[in-house]
Amino acid sequence: MSLELYEIRELQRIATVLVGLPYKYGAELNPEVPPERLRSLSIPTDCSELVEYMYRRIGYIIPDGSANQYRVCVPGSVQRHGSLVFRRNSSDKKICHVGMVIDAVENMVIEATPPAVRIVSFDIFARSSKVTEFAGIGYPELKRIPV
């Protein structure tokens, strides 16, 4: 299932509002709370919770936890709006980080990483570090939230 244009635009709007939210591992976000309210209260988030929150705000269910999100993605090599991008530990190869492609034309990714939520180029996201490496791109198998 691909996102509709209005859903892509809403993800992009939410992303711009959430830039700067503080990072906190294990933080939970209530999808009922508008992003502007999260921003005004400076509510912290982590990477997988950010992805889960953004998808829930546009009406889709996706699990929490970057490894769980990796498992529900169809692997691919082409970035699409809403694709998830993953990093893994270099030592044990376990998925440890997720970001979301919010602009497939400009190759921009939103991620929650210390100290705060930010939007970066895909190239910066995919760059290896001392402890993590790029693990792949996938498009989540999206399910609508039951009404």
C-alpha positions in Angstrom: 0.0 0.0 0.0 1.4 3.4 -0.9 0.6 6.6 0.8 -1.8 9.1 -0.7 -0.5 12.6 -1.5 -2.4 14.2 1.4 -0.8 11.6 3.8 2.7 12.4 2.5 2.0 16.2 3.0 0.8 15.5 6.5 3.9 13.5 7.4 6.0 16.3 6.1 4.1 18.9 8.1 4.4 16.8 11.3 8.1 16.3 10.7 8.7 20.0 10.5 6.8 20.6 13.7 8.7 17.8 15.6 12.2 18.9 14.7 14.0 19.8 17.9 12.0 17.6 20.2 14.4 16.2 22.8 15.6 12.6 22.4 15.0 10.1 25.2 15.4 6.3 24.8 12.2 4.5 25.6 10.0 7.6 25.5 6.4 7.1 24.6 4.2 9.6 22.6 0.4 9.7 22.7 -0.9 9.7 19.1 -3.9 11.6 20.3 -1.8 14.6 21.2 -1.2 17.0 18.2 2.4 17.5 17.2 2.2 21.2 18.0 1.3 20.4 21.6 4.2 17.9 21.8 6.5 20.6 20.5 5.2 23.3 22.9 5.7 20.9 25.9 9.0 19.7 24.6 8.0 16.0 25.0 10.9 13.7 24.4 10.9 10.8 21.9 13.1 8.0 20.6 13.5 6.9 17.0 10.9 4.1 16.8 8.4 6.0 18.8 8.7 8.9 16.4 8.0 6.7 13.4 5.1 5.0 15.2 3.6 8.4 16.2 3.9 9.8 12.7 2.2 6.8 11.1 -0.6 6.7 13.8 -1.3 10.4 13.2 -2.2 9.7 9.6 -4.2 6.6 10.5 -1.9 3.6 10.3 -0.7 1.0 12.8 3.0 0.2 12.9 4.7 -1.6 15.9 7.0 0.1 18.3 10.7 -0.8 18.4 13.1 -0.4 15.5 13.6 -4.2 15.2 9.9 -4.8 15.1 9.5 -2.1 12.5 12.2 -3.7 10.4 10.3 -7.0 10.5 7.1 -5.4 9.1 8.9 -3.8 6.2 9.3 -5.1 2.6 12.9 -4.6 1.8 13.7 -2.4 -1.2 16.4 -0.3 -2.7 14.3 2.6 -3.8 13.3 5.3 -1.4 9.6 6.3 -1.3 7.9 8.8 0.9 7.3 7.0 4.1 10.0 4.4 3.6 11.8 3.4 6.7 15.6 3.4 6.8 17.5 1.3 9.4 20.9 1.2 11.1 22.3 -1.9 13.0 25.1 -2.4 15.5 28.3 -3.2 13.7 29.2 -5.9 16.3 26.1 -8.0 16.7 24.2 -6.8 13.5 21.0 -6.1 15.5 18.7 -3.4 14.3 19.2 -0.4 16.6 17.9 2.7 14.8 15.2 3.8 12.4 14.4 6.9 10.5 11.6 7.8 8.0 12.0 9.2 4.4 9.9 12.3 4.4 11.1 13.6 1.0 12.0 11.0 -1.5 12.8 13.6 -4.2 15.3 15.5 -2.0 16.3 12.3 -0.1 15.5 13.7 3.4 15.1 11.5 6.5 13.6 12.4 9.9 15.2 10.7 12.9 15.3 11.0 16.6 18.8 10.7 17.9 20.6 12.5 20.8 20.2 15.3 21.4 17.0 15.9 19.4 14.8 15.1 16.4 16.3 16.3 13.2 16.0 16.1 9.4 19.1 15.0 7.6 20.0 13.8 4.1 19.8 10.1 3.4 23.6 10.2 2.8 24.2 11.4 6.4 21.8 8.8 7.8 23.4 6.0 5.9 27.0 6.9 6.8 28.7 4.3 9.0 30.0 5.2 12.4 32.3 3.5 14.9 29.4 1.5 16.3 26.6 1.3 13.7 26.2 0.8 10.0 23.4 1.1 7.4 21.1 -1.9 7.5 18.7 -1.1 4.6 15.5 0.5 3.4 12.0 -1.0 3.6 8.4 0.1 3.1 6.1 -0.9 6.0 3.2 -3.2 5.4 0.6 -0.6 6.4 -2.7 -1.4 8.1 -5.3 1.2 8.8 -6.4 1.9 12.4 -9.8 0.3 12.8 -12.6 2.8 13.1 
